[in-house]
Amino acid sequence: MTTILVTGASGNLGSALLPRLSAPSDARLLDARALDARHFDARALDARHFDARALDAPHFDARALDAPHFDARALDAPPLDARPFDVRPMSRRERPGWVAADLSTGTGVSEAVRGADVVVHLASSPTKTRSTDVEGTRRLAAAASEAGVRHFVYMSIIGIDRVPLPYYRMKLAAEEVVRESGVPFTLLRAAQFPTLIDSFLTASSRLGPLLIDRRLVFQPVAVEDVADRIATLVAAPPAGKNTSPTRQIPPRAGEITPPTREIAPPAGEIAPPAGDVVELAGPSALTLAELANEWKQARNTRRPIWPIHVPGRFGRELRAGALTSTATPRGTRTWSEYLTSRYHAAR
Ligand SMILES: NC(=O)c1ccc[n+]([C@@H]2O[C@H](COP(=O)([O-])OP(=O)(O)OC[C@H]3O[C@@H](n4cnc5c(N)ncnc54)[C@H](OP(=O)(O)O)[C@@H]3O)[C@@H](O)[C@H]2O)c1
C-alpha cells in the first residue's frame, strides 16, 4: 500500500488534508463531487464526523441527506471500503498513530520517512523559519532521497519570489532545497488562507478604525480547496476511470450551475510529480477594501476604514497582484462563504 508521510499534519491545512487522504469514508471523492453548498448540506460530510457506512448503498437512505437537494450521482464512484493510502501524520508531539519528529533538530526525521512513498510537507514555523523550513526541509528531503520517496510535495506560497518578506525568502530557499534534493517533487504554491486575512484585518482594527491600504490585492483560497488539490496531486487516476481531473455535475432544471470541483481519484497509486511550481489561488482576486467591507458586514461592525499607504517594494508588489495567480483550476470556496461559516454560523 502507498504510504504518505504528512508533516504539519496538526496544522490548519494538515487538519483539512488528513481526512481527504485517509479512508475509510473516501471523503475526498464525496467532498469533490457533492459539497456544492447550494445543493448539499456540507455538515453531513464533515469528514471527521461522517460515517462512511452510511453510504453502503443497500442501507443508505437519501432522505437523511435532505433529499430534494441531494445529488445521488455523488455517490456513484467511490470504492467505499477501499483505504487508498496508509497515511502517516507527523508532529513534534507524541500522539497515538502519529510519528514524532522535529524538523528543526532532526530528531526522528529519518525514522518518520522510512518506508514512505510520498511526502507531503506542510510543516512550517514563522518564528524558527531557518531551522524548520530551510534546514528542516533539507533534513527531510535528504531522508526522503535515502528512503527512495517517489513524490515530495512541498507546500509553498504564491509570490514568494516577488514579495520581500523574510518568511517568504526562507520559503523560497526551502523550494530550492527541494529542487536540488534529487527527489521527484511538486512545489504547490497557494494564495493566502482566509484565516490569515481574517487575522490581518482583526489586527488592523485593534485601534478602532481599520487601518489598511485599500489597494492591496489578495486572492484567498480555502484550506479545503488546497487540501483537495494536494489529494489530486498525490493520487493517480484509477486505470480507465475518471481520468479527467475535473468533472461538472450537470444541474437539474431550474438550478444554478454548480461550480466545477476537482476530484481526487480513488486509487492508491500515486500521481506523477510536476517537477515544477503549481499555483492555486481562490476564485477571485479582491482588493483589501473589498475584503474589508465584506468582513465588516460579517462581523456586524461599522468601524470606518482609514486608508493608509504601504510604502516600498512590499506595497508595490501587493498592489500589483504579486500574491494572486491566473492559474487554473482555482479554488471554488469564496471569501464570503468563509465569513458566513466563521461568523454567521456562530451567531
Ligand atoms: N497560512 C496561509 O495563508 C498559507 C498560504 C499559503 C501557504 N501556506 C503554507 O501552508 C503550510 C501549512 O500552513 P498552516 O497554516 O496549516 O500551518 P500551521 O497551522 O501554522 O501549522 C504548522 C505545522 O507545522 C508543524 N511544525 C512546526 N514546527 C515544526 C518542527 N520543528 N518540526 C515538525 N513540525 C513542525 C506543526 O506541527 P506540530 O506543532 O504538531 O509539531 C504544525 O502542524 C505552511 O507551509 C505554510 O507556509 C500557508
The ligand as a Tripos MOL2 file, in Angstrom:
@<TRIPOS>MOLECULE
LIG
   48    52     1     0     0
SMALL
NO_CHARGES

@<TRIPOS>ATOM
      1 N1         -1.4890   30.4180    6.1250 N.am      1 LIG1
      2 C1         -1.5230   30.7710    4.8500 C.2       1 LIG1
      3 O1         -2.2230   31.7200    4.4370 O.2       1 LIG1
      4 C2         -0.7000   29.9790    3.8530 C.ar      1 LIG1
      5 C3         -0.8150   30.2830    2.4960 C.ar      1 LIG1
      6 C4         -0.0820   29.5320    1.5710 C.ar      1 LIG1
      7 C5          0.7570   28.5220    2.0190 C.ar      1 LIG1
      8 N2          0.8750   28.2740    3.3450 N.ar      1 LIG1
      9 C6          1.7680   27.1850    3.7800 C.3       1 LIG1
     10 O2          0.9480   26.0910    4.1160 O.3       1 LIG1
     11 C7          1.6280   25.2930    5.0870 C.3       1 LIG1
     12 C8          0.6650   24.9450    6.2000 C.3       1 LIG1
     13 O3          0.1870   26.1310    6.7920 O.3       1 LIG1
     14 P1         -0.7700   26.0790    8.0620 P.3       1 LIG1
     15 O4         -1.4090   27.4120    8.1630 O.co2     1 LIG1
     16 O5         -1.5850   24.8450    8.0220 O.co2     1 LIG1
     17 O6          0.3110   25.9460    9.2330 O.3       1 LIG1
     18 P2          0.0600   25.8830   10.7900 P.3       1 LIG1
     19 O7         -1.3780   25.7280   11.1000 O.co2     1 LIG1
     20 O8          0.8160   27.0090   11.4060 O.co2     1 LIG1
     21 O9          0.7860   24.5210   11.1840 O.3       1 LIG1
     22 C9          2.1780   24.4330   11.1620 C.3       1 LIG1
     23 C10         2.5660   22.9860   11.3660 C.3       1 LIG1
     24 O10         3.9880   22.8840   11.3130 O.3       1 LIG1
     25 C11         4.3900   21.9150   12.2750 C.3       1 LIG1
     26 N3          5.7370   22.2710   12.7430 N.ar      1 LIG1
     27 C12         6.1780   23.4760   13.1700 C.ar      1 LIG1
     28 N4          7.4660   23.3810   13.5370 N.ar      1 LIG1
     29 C13         7.8370   22.0890   13.3280 C.ar      1 LIG1
     30 C14         9.0500   21.3650   13.5320 C.ar      1 LIG1
     31 N5         10.1620   21.9580   14.0280 N.pl3     1 LIG1
     32 N6          9.0790   20.0570   13.2170 N.ar      1 LIG1
     33 C15         7.9750   19.4440   12.7280 C.ar      1 LIG1
     34 N7          6.7990   20.0780   12.5090 N.ar      1 LIG1
     35 C16         6.7360   21.3800   12.8310 C.ar      1 LIG1
     36 C17         3.3840   21.9850   13.4020 C.3       1 LIG1
     37 O11         3.2300   20.6800   13.9120 O.3       1 LIG1
     38 P3          3.3090   20.2850   15.4760 P.3       1 LIG1
     39 O12         3.0360   21.5290   16.2910 O.co2     1 LIG1
     40 O13         2.2390   19.2350   15.6180 O.co2     1 LIG1
     41 O14         4.6800   19.7430   15.6650 O.co2     1 LIG1
     42 C18         2.0930   22.4070   12.6770 C.3       1 LIG1
     43 O15         1.2960   21.2990   12.3610 O.3       1 LIG1
     44 C19         2.8730   26.0700    5.5020 C.3       1 LIG1
     45 O16         3.9820   25.5370    4.8360 O.3       1 LIG1
     46 C20         2.5880   27.4790    5.0120 C.3       1 LIG1
     47 O17         3.7710   28.1770    4.6830 O.3       1 LIG1
     48 C21         0.1540   28.9570    4.2650 C.ar      1 LIG1
@<TRIPOS>BOND
     1     1     2 1
     2     2     3 2
     3     2     4 1
     4     4     5 ar
     5     4    48 ar
     6     5     6 ar
     7     6     7 ar
     8     7     8 ar
     9     8     9 1
    10     8    48 ar
    11     9    10 1
    12     9    46 1
    13    10    11 1
    14    11    12 1
    15    11    44 1
    16    12    13 1
    17    13    14 1
    18    14    15 2
    19    14    16 1
    20    14    17 1
    21    17    18 1
    22    18    19 2
    23    18    20 1
    24    18    21 1
    25    21    22 1
    26    22    23 1
    27    23    24 1
    28    23    42 1
    29    24    25 1
    30    25    26 1
    31    25    36 1
    32    26    27 ar
    33    26    35 ar
    34    27    28 ar
    35    28    29 ar
    36    29    30 ar
    37    29    35 ar
    38    30    31 1
    39    30    32 ar
    40    32    33 ar
    41    33    34 ar
    42    34    35 ar
    43    36    37 1
    44    36    42 1
    45    37    38 1
    46    38    39 2
    47    38    40 1
    48    38    41 1
    49    42    43 1
    50    44    45 1
    51    44    46 1
    52    46    47 1
@<TRIPOS>SUBSTRUCTURE
     1 LIG1         1 GROUP 0 **** ****
